[in-house]
Amino acid sequence: MPVTLADAKNFTQDKLTRFVIDEFRKDHLMDLMIFDDTVTPIGETLAYVYNRVTTQPTASFRALNTEYAPNEAKTTQITAVLKQLGGSFQVDRVIQDHVKGVTDQITFQLNQKITATKALFADTVINGDVASDANSFDGLSKALAGSSTEFNTGTAIDLSSSASITANAHAFMDMLDRMLSSLDGDISAIAVNKQLKAIINGIARRSGYFSTSDVDAFGKPVTKYQGIPFVEVGNKPGTAVPIIGVDGTAGTTDLYAIRIALDGFHGISPSGSTVVKAFLPDMKLPGAVKTGEVEMVTAIALKATRAAGTVRKIKIA
């Protein structure tokens, strides 16, 4: 049964787990994501095997006494292995018990670790590459490279100044429309970095084609195009470097559109899990330094190449 983080919160009565899930849901991408919680151990791994549809079948008319020309959908078998991500923190019991500051140290460290874990998940969803880090999983950039839904790999669309935004806003929207029209079904979100999101807000003011009056489940404003929300993907964990990067020489970036569904793009989690977990130290046990942890066990699946797309080379700097 697929679950969202909102569903996972309802499945547990543990107050800590509910708090942690709510913190993850404040990330718009995490709140939209569904997770297929069907993975059970196979040998020593948590493997999720699926067929990615790469070529759609066709249909045709036929004359009487003739056969249809055979034509099949083409698929590629993909194995996604769930990986562990998160982190730990340590607090000395003396600091926790006797140093009274503005905030509780364990709560502060827990929130910071949640923020870092959310950032790492988002970074891997976009940029993950098992060839570079065997402990991670492959992301959208790698999955879409060379596919039929990868657009604008040649000349950049210049949105780097107010004048160029005015001149090229319609060319940008035309390219965005081309990419969106290549996808199947209703698109769930368009992922962008903070700099491009600001430019898109400028295009929205100029064109009036975007909706800027909506809010998400936590009251944050959401910009939409054709009813599709733009999701701002933040920075890599512990840095000010955007997850959806900006080329240092060309000043270009990308955007990604995704259709979140079990037959499209979705997350994967172990069977019966709440997707994210927190482990707080027991202050009553021996040991001067207490350790807490936050962990996700997950990966992503792209079951159809047309369930996600990207527009490359958008010049913003």
VEXFITOR-566521 format. One line per field, with one value per residue (C-alpha): z negated, y, x negated; residue in one letter; residue number from 1. Coordinates in nm, 4 decimals. Each point is the difference from the previous one (the first is absolute). Last residue first. Example, Ala and Ser with C-alpha at 12.3 -4.5 7.8 and 13.67 -1.06 7.14 Angstrom:
// VEXFITOR-566521
zz: [-0.7140,-0.0660] $
yy: [-0.1060,-0.3440] $
xx: [-1.3670,0.1370] $
rest: [S,A] $
nr: [2,1] $
//
This chain:
// VEXFITOR-566521
zz: [1.3790,0.0764,0.3290,0.0397,0.1476,-0.0558,-0.0040,-0.1692,0.0138,-0.2174,0.0396,0.3685,-0.0882,-0.1676,-0.3256,-0.1574,-0.3435,-0.2989,-0.3006,-0.3732,-0.3538,-0.1893,-0.3229,-0.2821,-0.2922,-0.3618,-0.2063,-0.3670,-0.1412,-0.3715,0.0096,-0.2306,0.0853,-0.1364,0.2777,0.2602,0.3318,0.2782,0.3076,0.2878,0.2891,0.3553,0.2511,-0.2592,0.0834,0.0700,0.2959,0.0569,0.2017,0.3644,0.1415,0.3081,0.3675,0.2410,-0.0302,-0.3803,0.0391,-0.0206,0.3442,0.0041,0.1682,-0.0378,0.0446,0.1088,-0.0581,0.2043,-0.1008,0.2814,-0.2047,-0.3526,0.1196,-0.2448,-0.1990,-0.0808,-0.3552,-0.0585,-0.1794,-0.3303,-0.1901,-0.2884,0.2054,0.3666,0.0423,0.0626,0.2537,0.0615,0.1216,0.2810,-0.0219,0.3097,0.0592,0.3496,-0.1660,-0.3777,-0.2605,-0.3581,-0.3106,-0.3320,-0.2233,-0.1339,0.2260,0.3039,0.1048,0.3240,0.1132,0.2472,0.3099,0.3166,0.3417,-0.1146,0.2328,-0.1643,-0.3636,0.0689,0.1862,-0.3110,-0.2180,0.2461,-0.0545,-0.3768,0.0481,0.2261,-0.2808,-0.2652,0.1958,0.2035,-0.0232,0.2046,-0.1749,0.0324,0.3782,0.1223,0.2456,0.2403,0.0748,0.3364,-0.0432,-0.3112,0.1942,0.2843,-0.2418,-0.1875,0.3307,0.0917,-0.3493,0.0365,0.3471,-0.1455,-0.2766,0.2442,0.0569,-0.3376,-0.1811,0.2115,-0.1019,-0.3684,0.0139,0.0092,0.1692,0.3089,0.1460,0.0674,0.3401,0.0180,-0.2612,0.0051,-0.0929,-0.1697,0.0330,0.2861,-0.2126,0.0351,-0.3710,-0.1729,-0.2470,-0.0876,-0.0751,-0.1769,-0.2687,-0.0441,-0.3548,-0.2769,-0.1762,0.3221,0.0323,0.3384,0.2090,-0.2137,0.1294,-0.1812,0.1408,-0.0189,-0.2476,-0.1664,-0.0762,-0.1247,-0.2370,-0.1184,-0.0667,-0.1992,-0.2017,-0.0756,-0.1184,-0.2163,-0.1531,-0.0852,-0.1600,-0.2101,-0.1078,-0.1215,-0.1778,-0.1705,-0.1000,-0.1421,0.1171,-0.1240,-0.2381,-0.3202,-0.0463,-0.2849,0.1207,0.3729,-0.0460,-0.2815,0.2041,0.2819,0.3343,0.3084,0.3483,0.2577,0.3691,0.2760,0.2999,0.0459,0.3483,0.1760,0.3063,0.3280,0.2653,0.3459,0.2749,0.3260,0.1780,0.3573,0.0804,0.2802,0.3670,0.2165,0.3362,-0.0261,0.2115,0.3297,0.1068,-0.0269,0.0070,-0.3115,-0.2035,-0.2254,-0.3580,-0.1398,-0.3002,-0.2203,-0.0220,-0.3196,-0.2607,-0.3079,-0.1343,-0.3755,-0.2568,-0.3531,-0.1961,-0.3750,-0.0183,-0.1920,0.1440,0.1227,-0.2859,0.0340,0.2081,0.0205,-0.1358,0.3341,-0.1078,0.1143,0.0330,-0.0225,-0.3596,0.0695,0.2982,-0.2036,-0.2879,-0.3039,0.0187,-0.1460,-0.3161,-0.0224,0.0254,-0.2872,-0.2218,0.0743,-0.0779,-0.3321,-0.0942,0.0612,0.1027,0.3473,0.3127,0.0259,0.0446,0.2722,0.1889,-0.0092,0.1087,0.3028,0.0221,0.2776,-0.0989] $
yy: [3.4102,-0.1541,-0.1800,-0.2925,-0.2780,-0.3095,-0.0554,-0.3301,-0.2731,-0.2555,-0.2524,-0.0398,-0.2241,-0.2349,-0.1897,0.2541,-0.1512,0.1696,-0.1246,-0.0314,-0.0818,0.3293,0.0700,0.2527,-0.0749,0.0911,-0.0673,0.0811,0.0787,-0.0716,-0.3623,-0.1897,-0.0089,0.2476,0.2561,-0.2414,0.1397,0.0727,-0.2189,0.1560,-0.1795,0.0821,-0.2146,-0.1061,-0.3637,-0.2838,-0.1392,0.1809,0.3238,0.1050,0.3468,0.0843,0.0934,-0.1463,-0.3128,0.0343,0.3721,0.3285,0.1592,0.1982,0.3147,0.0973,0.3329,0.0691,0.2593,0.2199,0.2571,-0.1162,-0.0118,-0.0919,-0.2153,0.0535,-0.3043,-0.1552,-0.0849,0.3612,0.0549,0.1888,-0.2999,-0.2380,-0.2240,0.1040,0.3015,0.0407,-0.1439,0.2502,-0.1802,0.1728,-0.1169,-0.1248,0.1578,0.1145,0.1732,0.0307,0.2162,-0.1209,0.2178,-0.1778,-0.0714,-0.3365,-0.2180,0.2073,0.3435,0.1314,0.3649,0.0009,-0.1495,0.0424,0.1303,0.3639,0.0694,0.2604,-0.0838,-0.3734,0.0543,0.1693,-0.2890,-0.2299,0.1989,-0.0470,-0.3739,-0.0145,0.1336,-0.2262,-0.3210,-0.1664,-0.3090,-0.0028,-0.1946,-0.2558,-0.0256,-0.1457,-0.2860,-0.0875,0.2384,0.1483,0.2864,0.1134,0.0266,0.1952,0.2278,0.0766,0.0813,0.2366,0.1526,0.0726,0.1465,0.2146,0.1303,0.0769,0.3768,0.1039,-0.2425,0.1227,0.3602,-0.0866,-0.1986,-0.3638,-0.1542,-0.1192,-0.3290,-0.2030,-0.1523,-0.3792,-0.2436,0.1702,-0.2950,-0.3407,-0.1815,-0.2285,-0.1317,0.0802,0.0742,-0.0547,-0.2710,0.1784,0.3319,-0.1759,-0.1721,-0.3249,-0.1335,0.0549,-0.2298,-0.0699,0.3680,0.1165,-0.2936,-0.0108,0.3443,0.2222,0.3503,0.0783,-0.2507,-0.0094,0.3724,-0.0198,-0.2851,0.1800,0.3198,-0.1816,-0.1718,0.3316,0.1618,-0.3036,0.0195,0.3668,-0.0745,-0.2813,0.2187,0.2720,-0.2450,-0.1641,0.3366,0.1488,0.3590,0.3517,-0.1233,-0.1977,-0.1849,-0.2412,-0.3181,-0.0069,0.1459,-0.2458,-0.2910,0.0699,0.0171,-0.2078,0.0034,-0.2689,-0.0030,-0.0769,-0.2283,-0.3735,-0.1422,-0.1938,-0.1869,0.0871,-0.2708,0.1051,-0.2218,0.1893,0.0099,0.0175,0.0091,-0.2379,0.0225,-0.2843,0.1098,-0.0769,-0.2919,-0.0005,-0.1647,0.3273,0.3086,0.1241,0.3205,0.0965,0.0087,0.0924,-0.1207,0.2413,-0.0212,0.0337,-0.1476,-0.0694,-0.3523,-0.0454,-0.1661,0.1401,-0.1380,0.0230,-0.1983,-0.2902,-0.2766,0.1715,0.2140,0.1339,0.3018,0.0764,0.3536,0.1762,0.3570,0.3061,0.3391,0.3216,0.0803,-0.0855,0.2364,0.2778,-0.0283,0.0781,-0.3668,-0.1001,0.1995,-0.1571,-0.3468,0.0820,0.1207,-0.3093,-0.2243,0.1789,-0.0186,-0.3761,-0.0765,-0.1137,-0.0691,0.3564,0.1369,-0.2562,0.1222,0.3608,-0.1285,-0.1484,-0.3689,-0.2563,-0.3355] $
xx: [-2.3689,0.3410,-0.0615,0.2410,-0.2115,0.2138,0.3762,0.0810,0.2596,0.1729,0.2824,-0.0904,-0.2954,0.2453,-0.0502,-0.2346,-0.0684,-0.1608,-0.1974,0.0675,-0.1051,0.0151,-0.1849,-0.0295,-0.2317,-0.0706,-0.3127,-0.0624,-0.3422,-0.0502,0.1066,0.2352,0.3737,0.2536,-0.0561,0.1331,-0.1231,0.2475,0.0443,0.1877,0.1675,0.1052,0.1919,0.2647,-0.0747,0.2446,-0.1931,-0.3281,0.0118,0.0060,0.0605,0.2003,-0.0105,0.2546,0.2152,0.0195,0.0612,-0.1916,-0.0170,-0.3234,-0.1317,-0.3663,-0.1782,-0.3563,-0.2755,-0.2298,-0.2624,-0.2308,-0.3200,0.1086,0.2874,0.2861,0.1055,0.3327,-0.1027,-0.1062,-0.3339,0.0392,-0.1333,0.0767,0.2253,0.0278,0.2230,0.3712,0.2423,0.2784,0.3096,0.1903,0.3591,0.1856,0.3435,-0.0952,-0.2965,0.0138,-0.1758,0.0512,0.0211,-0.0745,0.3002,-0.1196,0.2157,-0.1060,0.1237,0.1531,0.0116,-0.2902,0.1652,-0.2064,0.1039,0.0104,-0.2901,-0.2210,0.0692,-0.0284,-0.3277,-0.1367,0.1189,-0.1766,-0.3206,0.0274,0.0599,-0.3064,-0.2181,0.1541,-0.0481,0.2736,0.2229,0.3214,0.2746,0.2795,0.0386,0.3283,-0.0409,-0.2806,-0.2852,-0.0969,0.2475,-0.1872,-0.3268,0.1526,0.1861,-0.3231,-0.1689,0.2839,-0.0102,-0.3722,0.0489,0.2787,-0.2253,-0.2821,0.0103,0.1437,-0.2304,-0.2922,0.0671,0.0315,-0.3215,-0.1157,0.3037,-0.1900,0.1235,-0.3152,-0.0753,-0.0293,0.1371,0.3377,0.2222,-0.0374,0.3336,-0.1086,-0.2876,-0.3712,-0.0425,0.3349,-0.1083,-0.3259,0.1669,0.2865,-0.2031,-0.1923,-0.0335,-0.2572,-0.2496,-0.1913,-0.0865,-0.1326,0.1242,0.3146,0.0912,0.2504,0.0434,0.3722,0.1454,-0.3433,0.0030,0.3592,-0.0907,-0.3144,0.1945,0.2662,-0.2740,-0.1734,0.3235,0.0832,-0.3487,0.0528,0.3350,-0.1482,-0.2933,0.2362,0.2302,-0.2984,-0.1469,0.3209,0.0170,-0.0742,-0.2624,0.0048,-0.3258,0.0776,0.1666,-0.0808,-0.3469,-0.0766,0.1399,-0.2464,0.1779,-0.0767,0.1463,0.0728,0.0764,0.2428,-0.0089,0.0440,0.0383,0.2737,-0.1207,0.1679,-0.0088,0.1135,0.1359,0.0330,0.3320,0.1209,0.3691,0.0819,0.0907,0.1199,0.1447,0.3692,0.1091,0.1838,0.3267,0.1922,-0.2194,-0.1747,0.0080,-0.2892,-0.1293,-0.3410,-0.2003,-0.2000,-0.3792,-0.2101,0.2342,-0.2132,0.0487,-0.0386,-0.2259,-0.0214,-0.2964,-0.0579,-0.3235,-0.1585,0.2153,0.3140,0.1338,0.3548,0.1032,0.3703,0.0248,0.0501,-0.0699,0.1938,-0.1665,0.2011,-0.1017,-0.3647,-0.0062,0.1602,-0.2507,0.2137,0.0982,-0.3386,0.0716,0.3451,-0.1569,-0.2381,0.2847,0.2114,-0.2974,-0.0558,0.3677,0.0223,0.3582,-0.1002,0.2048,0.1301,-0.3518,-0.0673,0.3061,-0.1268,-0.3412,0.1711,0.0759,0.0293,0.1548] $
rest: [A,I,K,I,K,R,V,T,G,A,A,R,T,A,K,L,A,I,A,T,V,M,E,V,E,G,T,K,V,A,G,P,L,K,M,D,P,L,F,A,K,V,V,T,S,G,S,P,S,I,G,H,F,G,D,L,A,I,R,I,A,Y,L,D,T,T,G,A,T,G,D,V,G,I,I,P,V,A,T,G,P,K,N,G,V,E,V,F,P,I,G,Q,Y,K,T,V,P,K,G,F,A,D,V,D,S,T,S,F,Y,G,S,R,R,A,I,G,N,I,I,A,K,L,Q,K,N,V,A,I,A,S,I,D,G,D,L,S,S,L,M,R,D,L,M,D,M,F,A,H,A,N,A,T,I,S,A,S,S,S,L,D,I,A,T,G,T,N,F,E,T,S,S,G,A,L,A,K,S,L,G,D,F,S,N,A,D,S,A,V,D,G,N,I,V,T,D,A,F,L,A,K,T,A,T,I,K,Q,N,L,Q,F,T,I,Q,D,T,V,G,K,V,H,D,Q,I,V,R,D,V,Q,F,S,G,G,L,Q,K,L,V,A,T,I,Q,T,T,K,A,E,N,P,A,Y,E,T,N,L,A,R,F,S,A,T,P,Q,T,T,V,R,N,Y,V,Y,A,L,T,E,G,I,P,T,V,T,D,D,F,I,M,L,D,M,L,H,D,K,R,F,E,D,I,V,F,R,T,L,K,D,Q,T,F,N,K,A,D,A,L,T,V,P,M] $
nr: [317,316,315,314,313,312,311,310,309,308,307,306,305,304,303,302,301,300,299,298,297,296,295,294,293,292,291,290,289,288,287,286,285,284,283,282,281,280,279,278,277,276,275,274,273,272,271,270,269,268,267,266,265,264,263,262,261,260,259,258,257,256,255,254,253,252,251,250,249,248,247,246,245,244,243,242,241,240,239,238,237,236,235,234,233,232,231,230,229,228,227,226,225,224,223,222,221,220,219,218,217,216,215,214,213,212,211,210,209,208,207,206,205,204,203,202,201,200,199,198,197,196,195,194,193,192,191,190,189,188,187,186,185,184,183,182,181,180,179,178,177,176,175,174,173,172,171,170,169,168,167,166,165,164,163,162,161,160,159,158,157,156,155,154,153,152,151,150,149,148,147,146,145,144,143,142,141,140,139,138,137,136,135,134,133,132,131,130,129,128,127,126,125,124,123,122,121,120,119,118,117,116,115,114,113,112,111,110,109,108,107,106,105,104,103,102,101,100,99,98,97,96,95,94,93,92,91,90,89,88,87,86,85,84,83,82,81,80,79,78,77,76,75,74,73,72,71,70,69,68,67,66,65,64,63,62,61,60,59,58,57,56,55,54,53,52,51,50,49,48,47,46,45,44,43,42,41,40,39,38,37,36,35,34,33,32,31,30,29,28,27,26,25,24,23,22,21,20,19,18,17,16,15,14,13,12,11,10,9,8,7,6,5,4,3,2,1] $
//
